[in-house]
Amino acid sequence: MNTADSRRFGRYDLVLVLIPAAFVVSLLAGHLLSLPAHLSVAAASLASAAVVLDGMFRNPPVSGGE
């Protein structure tokens, strides 16, 4: 295994980072804007669902890596 390839930050790593980041950003924005928590969580859920759908169906994984 080439160590240079194992350190590469790929598209699916970005998907895994964006899911919790959506919740953190949404909850912080909800707190700063005095929005109810359920609205913040709902917004984060929609954003995360869009990221997951993009990673699964719009740009699906291909065999052989990226």
Buried (B, 14 or more C-beta within 10 A) or exposed (E): EEEEEEEEEEEEEEBEEBBEBBBEBBBEEBEEEEBEEEEBBEBBEEBBEEBEEBBEEEEEEEEEEE
